[in-house]
């Protein structure tokens, strides 16, 4: 069964925000049991240890007690993939469960030997929750058996997501791709395509969308940049190795209550912002402007303390001689999601964009060596939600992922110092609490002092094409309003210098939320890209 939550607005059309539209899928666990039975029957001595026939038929069809073999399987694999039984979708991983169980019958298995049951892939992260699961694996450069030689000399990271929830974004480039003949027999609907810096393999299994992805460049191979052509055989090795490793049907249907956007009723006297999509003139790629998106994708804690400012770091006033200069540190805020960059961003009209928003903290009242006031080099960066960290050592970006019954979403932060994040243990699998400090605003880009002091913040949502960047501008506005306890005033280009027009535009009290009505439907990346300024 597939249910779609369609976004709708609340309040006056002029300043209404909307919640995201999502599709909720129901996993076909009968088909998953058939696959598990087929895999285990390949080793009769292993299959004999599992209760493969359905039992306790008086319980509901989705009750876990109806499938004791899955409970047994989770009991085994949870020692390797912690919390695997929390996934309400069948967990596919490059893990030869049958070979592992057969080997375990005769000897204890050293954790260091696990890659031999995982087609040489090493587990970097596994996280499961009410929406599904995500995993990150890596293939070390010395793993060459059965693979062509490659120029890239670092480990290759591979991600896989299986999710009950997929976001329905306006996506002209969506649902495209080409089949892979070598995998067509196993994955009849498999699509391979390159989007937003990743080669992606999307398919449906058990009624659920899955996407495998590898960050790569669609260019010639380089020692430090993986070319997509070198990623293809690695991804195909990964896909050929996928087996059912666990998961369990939820006892109750997915929580599909709409996520409302809370906004204060009272107006703030100072906070103003330009409309979404209104980027600096001539700052878009290929002569294109921004793209309006009034979706508040999640209800988050604002990632900085107030006051803070959303403005371009590439197309604005600045004093290059002073890295502490706060260019554009004033209201109104301005969208910079679709500014010209070399990054593919399908949500921008040009196909290229910034991927996120640049944020600056307010100016400190005293200098760095002052006895009172804030230290401009210690202005906090905060976790926007409870979530799990996705980040390997030395990476320049840190991602916080949220997996609930209504959301499957990622928030990425950039320009904090990687060495400091390593020292603080901001690494794969760490759990964060909303509002928890995770670093300070800095200027790291490939090296210290590589950019101006600011925070790059972006949002990705899971779609049938995998993790796609969406504009966080509206999400940040709503979060900032909750932080300061007052609603901002939207200023159009023709209103920027007119106090009378501003007063008129915000004279009517707006509504507090956007809502999502339930309607029937006949149909159902960790760290790519850098902010260059």
PEDAMO-V636270 format. One record per pair of residues at least 4 apart in sequence whose ideal C-beta (glycine too) atoms are under 8 Angstrom apart, sorted by the first residue. I is the first residue (numbers start at 0). J is the second residue. D is the distance in Angstrom with one decimal. If there is no record, write none. Layout:
i,j,d
I,J,D
I,J,D
//
This chain:
i,j,d
0,24,7.8
0,25,4.4
1,22,6.1
1,23,7.1
1,24,5.6
1,25,7.2
1,520,5.8
1,522,6.9
1,523,3.7
2,22,7.2
2,23,4.6
2,255,6.1
2,517,7.0
2,519,7.4
2,520,6.9
3,20,6.8
3,21,7.3
3,22,5.0
3,23,7.6
3,167,6.8
3,518,6.0
3,519,7.4
3,520,3.6
3,523,7.6
4,20,6.0
4,21,4.9
4,22,7.6
4,23,7.1
4,255,6.3
4,257,6.0
4,515,4.7
4,517,6.3
4,518,7.9
5,20,4.9
5,167,7.9
5,515,6.5
5,516,6.4
5,518,5.1
6,17,4.4
6,18,5.4
6,19,5.9
6,20,4.3
6,294,6.6
6,513,7.4
6,515,5.8
7,17,6.3
7,18,8.0
7,513,6.9
7,514,5.9
7,515,6.4
7,516,5.9
8,12,6.8
8,15,3.8
8,16,7.2
8,17,4.7
8,293,7.3
8,513,5.4
9,15,5.7
9,16,7.8
9,17,7.8
9,260,7.7
9,510,4.7
9,511,7.5
9,512,5.1
9,513,4.3
9,514,5.5
10,14,6.7
10,15,4.4
10,509,4.5
10,510,3.1
10,511,7.5
10,512,7.9
10,513,7.6
11,15,6.1
11,507,6.3
11,509,5.6
11,510,7.3
13,489,7.1
13,504,7.1
14,489,5.2
14,505,7.8
14,509,5.6
15,293,6.9
15,509,7.5
15,510,7.2
15,513,6.3
16,260,4.8
16,262,7.0
16,293,5.4
16,294,7.3
16,295,4.6
16,473,5.4
16,476,7.7
16,477,6.0
16,513,5.1
17,260,7.5
17,293,5.7
17,294,5.4
17,295,7.2
17,513,4.6
18,257,5.9
18,258,5.2
18,259,6.5
18,260,5.8
18,294,7.1
18,295,6.4
18,513,5.0
18,514,7.0
18,515,5.0
19,166,5.6
19,167,7.8
19,168,7.7
19,258,7.5
19,294,5.4
19,296,5.2
19,460,6.9
20,166,7.2
20,167,4.3
20,168,8.0
20,515,7.3
21,164,5.4
21,165,6.7
21,166,5.4
21,167,6.4
21,405,7.8
22,164,7.3
22,165,5.0
22,166,7.9
22,167,5.8
22,520,6.7
22,523,4.9
23,163,5.8
23,164,5.9
23,253,5.3
23,255,5.2
24,162,8.0
24,163,5.2
24,164,7.8
24,165,7.2
24,206,5.8
24,207,5.5
24,208,7.0
24,523,5.5
25,163,7.4
25,206,6.3
25,252,7.8
25,253,7.8
26,31,7.0
26,87,6.6
26,88,4.9
26,89,6.3
26,163,6.8
26,205,5.2
26,206,5.7
26,207,5.2
26,246,8.0
26,248,7.0
27,31,6.8
27,205,4.6
27,206,4.3
28,32,6.2
28,61,7.0
28,66,6.8
28,69,7.9
28,89,7.1
28,205,7.2
28,248,4.9
29,33,6.7
30,34,6.7
30,205,5.0
30,206,7.6
31,35,6.4
31,69,7.9
31,89,4.0
31,205,5.0
31,243,6.3
31,246,7.4
32,36,6.1
32,51,7.9
32,53,7.9
32,66,6.1
32,68,7.1
32,69,7.4
33,37,6.4
34,38,6.3
34,89,7.7
34,205,8.0
34,243,5.4
35,39,6.2
35,51,7.6
35,68,6.3
35,69,7.2
35,72,6.9
35,243,5.0
36,40,6.0
36,46,7.9
36,51,5.2
36,68,7.7
37,41,7.4
38,96,6.6
38,97,5.7
38,242,6.0
38,243,6.3
39,45,5.8
39,46,4.2
39,49,5.8
39,51,6.8
39,68,7.8
39,96,7.8
39,97,6.0
40,46,5.1
41,97,5.8
42,46,6.4
42,97,4.7
42,98,7.8
42,100,7.4
42,101,5.3
43,47,6.3
44,48,7.9
44,101,6.8
44,104,7.1
45,49,7.4
45,97,5.6
45,100,4.6
45,101,5.4
45,104,7.5
46,51,6.6
48,71,7.6
48,100,7.5
49,68,4.6
49,71,5.6
49,72,7.5
50,54,6.5
50,67,4.1
50,68,5.3
50,71,6.8
51,68,5.1
53,65,5.8
53,66,7.1
54,64,7.6
54,65,6.9
54,67,6.0
55,62,7.8
55,64,5.2
55,65,6.1
56,65,7.2
58,62,4.0
58,64,5.3
58,65,5.5
59,65,7.4
59,250,7.9
60,65,6.8
61,65,7.7
61,248,4.2
61,249,6.7
61,250,7.0
62,248,7.4
62,250,6.3
63,69,6.8
63,70,6.1
63,247,5.0
63,248,6.1
63,250,6.9
66,70,7.1
66,247,7.7
66,248,7.2
67,71,6.3
68,72,6.3
69,73,6.3
69,245,7.2
69,246,7.1
69,247,5.6
69,248,8.0
70,74,6.5
70,84,7.6
70,247,7.1
71,75,6.8
72,76,6.1
72,96,7.0
72,243,7.7
72,244,7.4
72,245,5.4
73,77,5.4
73,83,5.5
73,84,3.9
73,245,4.5
73,246,7.4
73,247,6.2
75,96,7.7
75,99,7.9
75,100,6.7
75,103,7.9
76,80,5.4
76,83,5.3
76,94,7.2
76,96,6.9
76,244,5.0
76,245,4.7
77,81,6.3
77,82,6.9
77,83,5.1
77,84,6.1
77,245,7.1
79,94,7.5
79,110,8.0
79,113,6.6
79,122,7.3
80,90,7.3
80,92,6.9
80,94,7.9
80,122,7.3
80,125,4.3
80,127,7.8
80,134,7.6
80,244,6.5
80,245,6.8
81,125,6.6
82,125,7.6
82,126,7.4
82,127,5.0
83,90,5.7
83,125,7.1
83,127,5.8
83,132,7.5
83,244,6.6
83,245,3.8
83,246,6.6
84,127,7.7
84,245,6.2
84,246,7.1
84,247,4.9
85,127,4.4
85,128,5.9
85,129,7.5
85,247,7.8
86,90,5.0
86,127,3.9
86,128,7.5
86,131,5.9
86,132,4.2
86,161,7.4
86,245,6.9
86,246,4.1
86,247,7.2
87,129,6.4
87,130,7.6
87,131,6.8
87,163,5.9
87,246,7.0
87,247,7.2
87,248,6.6
87,249,4.3
87,253,7.1
88,131,4.6
88,132,6.8
88,161,4.6
88,162,6.7
88,163,5.8
88,205,7.2
88,207,4.7
88,246,5.9
89,161,7.2
89,204,7.3
89,205,5.0
89,207,7.1
89,243,5.7
89,246,4.8
90,127,7.0
90,132,5.4
90,161,6.8
90,243,7.1
90,244,4.9
90,245,4.7
90,246,4.3
91,159,7.0
91,161,6.4
91,204,6.8
91,209,6.3
91,241,4.4
91,242,7.0
91,243,6.4
91,244,7.0
92,117,7.7
92,125,7.9
92,134,6.2
92,159,7.3
92,241,6.6
92,242,6.9
92,244,4.3
93,117,5.1
93,118,5.0
93,120,5.0
93,136,6.5
93,237,5.4
93,240,3.7
93,241,5.9
93,242,7.6
94,99,7.0
94,116,6.1
94,117,5.5
94,240,7.8
94,242,5.8
94,244,4.8
95,99,6.1
95,116,4.9
95,117,7.4
95,118,7.7
95,240,7.3
95,242,6.1
96,100,6.2
96,242,5.4
96,243,7.0
96,244,5.9
97,101,6.3
97,242,7.7
98,102,6.3
98,116,5.7
99,103,6.2
99,108,7.1
99,116,4.6
100,104,6.9
101,105,8.0
102,106,6.6
102,108,6.1
102,116,7.6
103,107,7.6
103,108,5.8
108,112,5.8
108,113,7.3
112,116,7.8
113,117,6.0
113,121,7.8
113,122,7.2
114,118,8.0
114,119,5.1
114,120,6.4
114,121,5.4
114,142,7.9
115,119,7.4
117,121,7.3
117,122,7.1
117,136,7.3
117,240,7.2
118,236,6.0
118,237,7.1
118,239,7.7
118,240,3.9
119,138,6.2
119,139,7.6
119,142,4.0
119,144,7.1
120,136,4.1
120,137,7.0
120,138,5.6
120,157,6.9
120,237,6.7
120,240,7.4
121,136,6.3
121,137,5.2
121,138,7.5
121,139,6.8
121,154,7.8
122,134,7.1
122,135,7.9
122,136,5.9
123,135,4.3
123,136,6.2
123,137,5.4
123,156,7.0
123,391,6.3
123,427,5.3
124,133,7.3
124,134,6.3
124,135,4.1
124,387,7.8
124,389,6.2
124,427,4.2
124,428,5.6
125,132,7.2
125,133,7.7
125,134,4.8
125,135,8.0
126,132,6.6
126,133,5.2
126,134,7.5
126,387,4.8
126,400,6.8
126,402,6.6
126,428,7.3
127,131,7.3
127,132,4.1
127,133,7.9
127,246,7.6
127,402,7.5
128,132,7.5
128,402,3.3
128,403,6.6
129,249,7.4
129,253,7.1
129,254,7.1
129,402,6.7
129,403,5.5
129,404,4.1
130,162,5.3
130,163,5.5
130,164,4.7
130,253,7.9
130,402,4.9
130,403,6.5
130,404,6.8
130,406,7.0
130,407,4.1
131,160,6.7
131,161,4.9
131,162,3.7
131,163,5.5
131,164,7.3
131,207,7.3
131,402,7.1
131,407,6.6
132,160,7.2
132,161,5.7
132,162,7.9
132,246,7.3
132,402,8.0
133,158,7.0
133,159,7.3
133,160,4.9
133,389,7.7
133,400,6.5
133,402,7.3
134,158,7.1
134,159,5.2
134,160,7.9
135,156,6.1
135,157,7.3
135,158,5.3
135,389,6.7
135,427,6.7
135,525,6.9
136,156,7.4
136,157,4.9
136,158,7.9
136,159,7.7
136,237,7.2
137,154,4.3
137,155,6.5
137,156,5.1
137,157,7.1
137,391,7.9
138,142,5.1
138,154,6.3
138,155,4.8
138,157,6.9
138,233,5.8
138,236,7.9
139,154,5.0
140,149,7.9
140,151,7.5
140,152,5.6
140,153,6.6
140,154,6.5
142,146,7.4
143,148,7.1
145,236,7.0
146,232,5.4
146,233,6.8
146,236,6.6
147,229,8.0
147,232,5.9
149,220,6.7
149,225,7.9
149,229,4.4
150,220,3.7
150,221,6.3
150,222,5.8
150,226,7.3
150,229,6.8
151,155,7.0
151,220,6.4
151,221,7.2
151,222,6.6
151,223,7.6
151,224,7.1
151,225,4.4
151,226,7.1
151,229,5.7
152,222,5.1
152,223,7.5
153,223,7.2
153,225,7.7
155,213,6.3
155,225,6.1
155,230,6.8
155,233,5.4
156,213,6.9
156,214,6.6
156,391,7.2
156,525,7.3
157,211,6.6
157,212,7.5
157,213,5.4
157,233,6.8
157,234,6.7
157,237,5.3
158,211,7.1
158,212,5.1
158,213,7.6
158,466,8.0
158,524,6.7
158,525,7.0
159,209,6.6
159,210,7.2
159,211,4.9
159,212,7.9
159,237,7.6
159,241,7.9
160,209,6.8
160,210,5.6
160,407,7.8
160,461,5.9
160,465,7.0
160,466,7.2
161,204,8.0
161,207,5.5
161,208,7.4
161,209,4.5
162,207,7.0
162,208,6.4
162,407,5.1
162,461,5.1
163,207,6.6
163,253,5.6
164,253,7.6
164,405,7.4
164,406,7.1
164,407,4.7
164,461,6.8
165,208,5.5
165,407,7.9
165,461,5.9
165,462,5.5
165,463,5.4
165,523,7.3
166,407,7.8
166,460,4.0
166,461,6.3
166,462,5.2
166,467,7.7
166,469,7.8
167,462,7.6
168,173,7.6
168,346,7.0
168,460,6.8
168,462,6.1
168,467,6.3
168,469,6.0
169,346,7.6
170,174,7.8
170,345,5.9
170,346,7.5
170,462,6.9
170,464,7.1
170,467,7.0
171,345,7.1
172,194,6.6
172,345,4.5
172,350,7.6
172,464,7.8
173,345,7.4
173,462,6.8
173,463,7.1
173,464,5.4
174,190,7.7
174,463,6.3
174,464,6.9
175,190,7.2
175,192,5.8
176,190,3.1
176,191,5.5
176,192,3.6
176,199,7.7
176,201,6.8
177,190,6.9
177,191,5.5
177,192,6.9
178,183,5.8
178,189,6.3
178,190,7.1
178,191,7.4
179,183,6.7
179,186,7.7
179,189,5.6
179,191,5.2
179,200,7.3
179,235,6.8
181,235,6.3
182,186,5.0
182,189,5.5
182,235,6.4
182,238,5.8
182,239,7.1
183,187,6.3
183,189,6.9
185,238,7.7
185,239,7.5
186,200,7.9
186,202,4.5
186,204,7.7
186,238,6.9
188,202,5.6
188,203,5.6
189,200,6.0
189,201,7.2
189,202,4.5
189,238,7.8
190,199,7.9
190,200,7.2
190,201,4.9
190,202,7.3
191,198,6.9
191,199,7.2
191,200,5.4
191,231,7.8
192,198,7.6
192,199,5.8
192,201,7.8
192,464,7.5
193,197,7.1
193,198,5.1
193,199,7.3
193,215,7.6
193,217,5.3
193,227,5.7
194,199,5.9
194,343,6.5
194,345,6.5
194,464,6.1
194,465,7.4
194,467,7.5
195,342,7.1
195,343,4.7
195,344,6.5
195,345,6.5
195,354,7.9
195,467,6.7
195,468,6.1
195,524,7.1
195,527,7.0
195,528,7.8
196,214,5.8
196,215,7.4
196,216,7.7
196,342,6.6
196,343,6.2
196,524,7.1
196,527,4.0
196,528,5.8
197,212,4.3
197,213,6.3
197,214,5.4
197,215,6.8
197,465,6.9
197,524,5.2
197,527,6.4
198,212,6.8
198,213,5.4
198,215,5.3
198,227,4.6
198,230,5.1
198,231,6.8
198,234,6.4
199,210,5.7
199,211,7.2
199,212,4.5
199,464,6.4
199,465,4.8
200,210,6.9
200,211,4.4
200,212,7.3
200,234,5.7
200,238,6.1
201,208,6.8
201,209,7.3
201,210,4.8
201,463,6.0
201,464,6.0
201,465,6.4
202,208,7.8
202,209,5.7
202,210,8.0
203,207,6.8
203,208,5.7
203,209,7.3
204,209,6.0
208,463,4.9
208,523,7.8
210,461,7.8
210,463,7.6
210,464,7.0
210,465,3.7
210,466,7.7
211,234,5.9
211,237,6.0
211,238,6.1
212,465,5.2
212,466,7.3
212,524,5.9
213,225,7.2
213,227,7.9
213,230,4.3
213,233,6.6
213,234,5.5
214,225,7.0
214,524,6.4
214,525,7.9
214,526,7.5
214,527,4.8
215,224,8.0
215,225,4.7
215,226,6.2
215,227,4.1
215,229,7.4
215,230,4.4
216,221,7.5
216,224,5.0
216,225,6.8
216,226,5.7
216,227,6.6
217,226,7.6
217,227,5.0
218,224,7.5
218,226,5.9
218,227,8.0
219,226,6.2
220,225,7.8
220,226,4.1
220,228,7.1
220,229,5.5
221,226,6.9
225,229,5.8
225,230,5.7
226,230,7.2
227,231,6.9
229,233,7.4
230,234,5.8
231,235,6.3
232,236,6.3
233,237,6.5
234,238,6.3
235,239,6.2
236,240,6.4
237,241,7.2
249,253,6.8
253,404,5.6
254,403,7.8
254,404,3.4
254,405,5.9
255,404,7.7
255,405,7.0
255,517,7.1
256,405,6.4
257,405,7.8
257,514,5.8
257,515,3.3
257,516,7.8
257,517,7.8
258,297,7.1
258,298,6.6
258,405,5.3
258,406,6.7
258,515,7.2
259,298,7.7
259,512,4.1
259,513,6.5
259,514,6.2
260,295,4.1
260,298,6.6
260,477,5.4
260,512,5.7
260,513,4.6
261,298,6.2
261,477,7.3
261,481,6.3
261,511,6.5
261,512,6.3
262,477,5.6
262,480,5.4
262,481,7.3
262,486,5.7
262,509,7.2
262,511,5.7
262,512,7.2
263,267,7.8
263,480,5.6
263,481,6.8
263,484,5.9
263,485,5.4
263,486,4.9
263,511,7.7
264,486,6.9
264,508,6.0
264,509,7.3
264,511,6.1
265,484,7.5
265,485,5.4
265,486,6.6
266,485,5.9
266,486,5.2
266,487,7.9
266,488,6.5
266,505,5.9
267,480,7.2
267,483,5.7
267,484,7.5
267,485,2.8
267,486,6.3
267,487,6.0
267,488,7.9
268,485,7.4
269,330,6.2
270,330,6.0
270,479,7.0
270,480,7.2
270,483,6.3
270,485,6.5
270,486,7.9
270,487,4.0
270,488,7.1
271,330,4.5
271,331,3.9
271,332,7.5
271,487,6.0
271,488,4.8
271,489,7.5
271,490,5.1
271,501,7.3
272,309,7.5
272,330,7.2
272,331,5.0
272,332,4.0
272,333,7.5
272,476,5.8
272,487,5.3
272,488,7.7
272,489,6.0
272,490,6.9
273,277,4.4
273,331,5.2
273,332,6.7
273,333,4.8
273,334,6.7
273,489,7.5
273,490,5.8
273,491,7.5
273,492,7.4
273,495,7.7
274,291,6.7
274,334,7.6
274,489,5.9
274,491,6.2
275,289,7.5
275,291,5.0
275,292,5.5
275,293,5.9
275,334,5.4
275,470,6.6
275,472,5.0
275,473,5.6
276,288,6.9
276,289,3.8
276,290,5.2
276,291,3.6
276,292,7.0
276,334,6.0
276,337,7.4
277,289,6.3
277,333,6.7
277,334,5.8
277,491,7.8
277,492,6.7
278,282,5.2
278,283,5.9
278,288,6.3
278,289,3.9
278,311,7.6
278,333,7.1
278,334,5.5
278,335,6.0
278,336,7.5
278,337,5.7
278,338,5.9
279,311,5.4
279,314,4.3
279,315,7.0
279,333,6.7
279,335,7.4
279,338,7.3
281,286,7.8
281,314,8.0
282,311,6.6
282,313,7.3
282,314,4.1
282,335,7.5
282,338,4.8
282,339,6.2
283,287,4.4
283,288,5.3
283,289,6.4
283,337,5.4
283,338,6.5
283,339,6.0
283,347,7.4
283,348,7.6
283,349,6.0
283,352,7.9
284,337,7.6
284,338,7.8
284,339,4.0
284,340,7.2
284,347,7.2
284,349,4.0
284,350,7.6
284,351,4.0
284,352,6.7
285,339,8.0
285,349,4.2
285,350,7.8
285,351,7.1
286,349,7.8
287,337,7.1
287,347,7.0
287,348,4.3
287,349,3.9
288,337,7.3
288,348,7.1
289,334,5.5
289,336,6.5
289,337,4.2
289,347,7.4
290,336,7.7
290,337,5.8
290,346,6.1
290,347,5.8
290,348,5.7
290,470,7.2
292,336,7.9
292,346,7.0
292,469,6.9
292,470,4.3
292,472,7.3
292,473,6.5
293,473,5.4
294,469,7.1
294,470,7.7
294,473,5.9
294,474,7.7
295,473,5.0
295,474,4.9
295,476,7.9
295,477,4.7
295,513,6.9
296,408,6.4
296,458,5.5
296,460,6.3
296,469,6.0
296,471,7.0
296,473,7.8
296,474,5.0
297,383,8.0
297,384,7.0
297,401,7.0
297,406,6.1
297,408,5.4
297,410,7.9
297,458,7.4
297,474,6.0
298,477,7.3
298,478,7.5
299,383,3.9
299,384,5.6
299,410,7.1
299,433,7.9
299,474,6.4
299,478,4.9
300,381,6.3
300,382,7.3
300,383,5.0
300,384,7.0
300,433,5.0
300,434,5.2
300,478,6.5
300,482,7.4
301,305,7.3
301,307,7.0
301,381,7.7
301,383,7.3
301,475,6.8
301,478,4.2
301,479,5.0
301,481,7.6
301,482,4.5
302,358,6.8
302,380,6.0
302,381,5.6
302,382,8.0
302,383,5.3
302,410,7.8
302,412,6.9
302,454,6.4
302,456,5.5
303,307,4.3
303,358,5.9
303,360,5.3
303,378,7.0
303,379,7.0
303,380,6.6
303,381,7.0
303,440,7.1
303,454,6.5
304,360,6.8
304,361,8.0
304,378,7.0
304,379,5.9
304,381,7.7
305,361,7.1
305,479,7.0
305,482,5.5
305,483,5.3
306,360,7.8
306,361,3.7
307,358,5.7
307,359,6.6
307,360,5.4
307,361,6.2
307,479,7.0
308,325,7.8
308,327,6.4
308,328,5.2
308,329,6.6
308,330,7.2
308,332,6.3
308,358,7.0
308,359,4.9
308,361,7.3
309,332,4.1
309,333,6.8
309,334,7.6
309,335,7.3
309,356,5.3
309,357,6.9
309,358,5.6
309,472,6.9
309,475,6.1
310,315,5.9
310,326,7.2
310,327,3.7
310,328,7.8
310,332,6.7
310,333,5.5
310,335,6.9
310,357,6.5
310,359,6.7
311,315,4.7
311,327,7.1
311,333,6.7
311,335,4.4
311,338,6.1
311,357,6.4
312,317,7.9
312,326,7.4
312,335,7.7
312,357,4.5
312,450,7.0
312,451,5.5
312,453,5.6
312,530,7.2
312,532,4.4
313,335,7.8
313,338,6.1
313,339,7.9
313,531,7.1
313,532,4.0
314,335,7.7
314,338,6.4
315,326,5.0
315,327,4.8
316,326,5.1
316,327,6.6
317,324,5.9
317,326,3.9
317,451,6.7
318,324,4.4
318,326,7.7
322,442,6.1
322,448,6.4
322,451,6.3
322,452,6.2
323,367,7.9
323,375,5.8
323,452,6.6
324,451,7.7
325,359,5.8
325,361,7.8
325,362,5.1
326,359,7.8
326,451,7.3
327,333,7.7
327,359,7.4
328,359,5.7
328,361,6.6
328,362,5.7
331,490,5.1
331,495,7.3
332,472,8.0
332,476,7.2
332,487,7.9
334,356,7.4
334,470,7.2
334,472,4.7
335,353,5.7
335,356,5.9
335,357,5.7
336,344,7.7
336,346,7.6
336,347,7.2
336,352,6.0
336,353,5.6
336,354,7.5
336,355,6.7
336,356,6.2
336,470,4.3
336,471,7.4
336,472,6.0
337,344,7.0
337,346,7.7
337,347,3.9
337,348,7.2
337,349,7.1
337,352,4.3
337,353,6.7
337,470,7.8
338,352,6.6
338,353,4.5
339,349,7.8
339,351,6.7
339,352,7.7
340,344,7.9
340,351,6.2
340,352,6.0
340,353,5.1
340,354,7.2
340,528,7.8
340,530,7.8
340,531,6.5
341,351,6.7
342,351,6.4
342,352,6.5
342,353,7.2
342,354,5.4
342,527,7.9
342,528,4.5
343,350,6.3
343,351,6.3
344,350,7.1
344,351,6.1
344,352,3.4
344,353,7.3
344,354,5.7
344,468,5.6
345,350,6.8
345,467,6.4
345,468,7.7
346,352,7.3
346,467,7.4
346,468,6.5
346,469,5.8
346,470,6.2
347,351,6.3
347,352,3.8
352,468,7.9
353,357,7.7
353,530,6.8
354,457,5.0
354,468,4.8
354,528,5.2
354,530,7.6
355,411,7.0
355,413,7.9
355,455,5.5
355,456,5.4
355,457,2.7
355,458,7.2
355,468,7.2
355,471,6.0
355,530,7.2
356,455,7.5
356,456,5.6
356,457,7.1
356,470,7.9
356,471,5.5
356,472,5.8
356,475,6.2
357,453,5.1
357,454,7.5
357,455,5.8
357,530,6.6
357,532,7.9
358,453,6.2
358,454,4.7
358,455,7.8
358,456,5.7
358,475,7.5
359,440,7.7
359,452,7.4
359,453,4.9
359,454,7.7
360,378,4.2
360,440,5.4
360,454,8.0
362,375,7.8
363,367,8.0
363,369,8.0
363,372,5.7
363,373,4.5
363,374,6.8
363,375,4.2
363,378,7.4
364,369,7.9
364,371,7.7
364,372,4.1
364,373,7.1
365,369,3.0
365,370,7.7
365,371,6.0
365,372,4.0
365,373,7.8
366,375,7.7
367,374,6.1
367,375,5.7
367,376,5.8
373,377,7.2
373,378,6.3
374,378,7.5
375,452,7.8
376,439,6.9
377,439,5.3
378,439,5.9
378,440,4.7
379,436,4.9
379,438,7.8
379,439,6.3
379,440,7.8
380,412,6.3
380,415,6.4
380,436,7.0
380,437,5.6
380,438,4.5
380,439,6.2
380,440,6.1
380,454,5.9
381,434,5.5
381,435,6.7
381,436,5.8
381,437,6.7
382,386,7.0
382,399,5.8
382,431,4.2
382,432,6.5
382,433,5.8
382,434,6.4
382,435,4.6
382,436,8.0
382,437,5.5
383,399,6.7
383,410,5.3
383,433,6.8
383,478,7.3
384,399,6.5
384,401,4.9
384,410,6.9
384,433,5.1
385,401,7.2
385,430,7.6
385,431,6.7
385,432,5.5
385,433,5.2
386,399,4.2
386,400,5.2
386,401,4.6
386,402,7.7
386,410,7.5
386,430,7.6
386,431,5.8
387,399,7.3
387,400,5.2
387,402,7.6
387,428,6.5
387,429,7.1
387,430,5.8
387,431,7.5
388,397,6.3
388,398,7.1
388,399,6.3
388,400,7.9
388,425,5.9
388,426,6.4
388,427,6.4
388,428,6.7
388,429,4.3
388,430,7.7
388,431,6.4
389,397,7.7
389,398,4.2
389,399,7.7
389,400,5.7
389,409,7.3
389,427,6.2
389,525,4.6
389,526,7.7
390,394,5.3
390,396,7.0
390,397,4.4
390,398,6.4
390,420,7.0
390,425,6.1
390,426,5.7
390,427,6.2
390,525,6.8
390,526,6.8
391,426,7.0
391,427,6.2
391,525,7.9
391,526,7.9
392,417,7.9
392,421,5.3
392,426,6.5
393,417,5.2
393,421,6.8
394,417,6.4
394,525,7.4
394,526,4.9
395,413,6.2
395,414,7.7
395,417,5.6
395,443,6.6
395,444,7.3
395,445,7.4
395,526,7.0
395,529,6.7
396,411,5.4
396,412,6.7
396,413,4.8
396,525,7.0
396,526,4.0
396,529,8.0
397,411,7.2
397,412,5.2
397,415,7.1
397,420,6.0
397,425,5.5
397,437,7.0
397,438,7.8
397,526,7.9
398,409,5.2
398,410,6.8
398,411,4.7
398,412,7.7
398,525,5.1
398,526,6.6
399,409,7.1
399,410,4.8
399,411,7.9
399,412,7.7
399,431,5.9
400,408,7.4
400,409,4.9
400,410,7.9
401,406,5.3
401,407,7.4
401,408,5.1
401,409,7.5
401,410,7.6
402,406,7.4
402,407,5.7
403,407,7.9
407,460,7.3
407,461,4.6
408,458,6.7
408,459,7.1
408,460,5.3
408,461,7.4
409,458,7.0
409,459,4.3
409,460,7.7
409,466,6.3
410,456,7.1
410,457,7.5
410,458,5.9
411,455,7.9
411,456,7.2
411,457,4.9
411,458,7.6
411,459,7.0
411,525,7.8
411,526,7.2
412,437,7.3
412,438,7.5
412,454,6.3
412,455,7.2
412,456,6.0
413,454,7.4
413,455,3.9
413,456,7.9
413,457,8.0
413,529,6.8
413,530,5.7
414,440,7.6
414,441,5.5
414,442,6.3
414,443,5.3
414,444,6.3
414,450,6.2
414,452,8.0
414,453,6.5
414,454,6.2
414,455,5.6
414,530,6.9
415,419,6.5
415,420,5.8
415,437,7.8
415,438,4.1
415,439,6.9
415,440,7.8
415,441,5.1
415,443,6.4
415,454,7.8
416,420,6.8
416,438,7.8
416,441,5.4
416,443,4.8
416,447,6.8
417,421,6.2
417,443,6.8
418,422,6.3
419,423,6.3
419,438,6.4
419,439,7.9
419,441,7.9
420,425,4.1
420,426,7.8
420,437,7.9
420,438,6.3
421,425,7.4
421,426,7.2
423,437,7.5
423,438,7.2
424,429,6.1
425,429,6.4
425,437,6.0
425,438,7.2
431,435,5.2
431,437,6.6
440,452,5.7
440,453,6.6
440,454,5.4
441,447,8.0
441,452,6.4
442,447,7.1
442,448,5.6
442,449,6.6
442,450,5.2
442,451,5.9
442,452,4.6
442,453,7.5
443,447,5.8
443,449,6.0
443,450,7.5
444,449,3.2
444,450,4.2
444,529,6.1
444,530,7.2
444,531,7.1
445,449,5.1
445,529,7.5
450,530,6.9
450,531,7.3
450,532,5.8
451,532,6.8
455,530,4.0
456,471,6.2
456,475,7.2
457,468,6.0
457,471,6.0
458,468,7.1
458,469,5.5
458,470,7.8
458,471,4.2
458,474,6.4
459,466,4.3
459,467,6.2
459,468,5.6
459,469,7.1
459,524,6.6
460,466,7.2
460,467,6.2
460,469,5.6
461,465,7.1
461,466,5.8
461,467,8.0
462,466,7.7
462,467,5.0
465,524,7.1
466,524,4.7
471,475,5.5
472,476,6.6
473,477,6.5
474,478,6.3
475,479,6.1
476,480,6.4
476,487,6.2
477,481,6.7
478,482,6.4
479,483,6.3
479,487,7.2
480,484,7.9
480,485,6.5
480,486,5.3
480,487,5.8
486,509,6.6
488,501,5.9
488,504,6.8
488,505,4.5
489,504,7.0
489,505,7.8
490,494,4.9
490,495,5.5
490,501,6.2
490,504,7.6
491,495,7.6
491,504,7.7
493,497,7.7
493,500,7.4
494,500,4.2
494,501,5.8
494,504,6.2
497,501,6.4
498,502,6.3
499,503,6.4
500,504,6.2
501,505,6.7
502,506,6.4
//
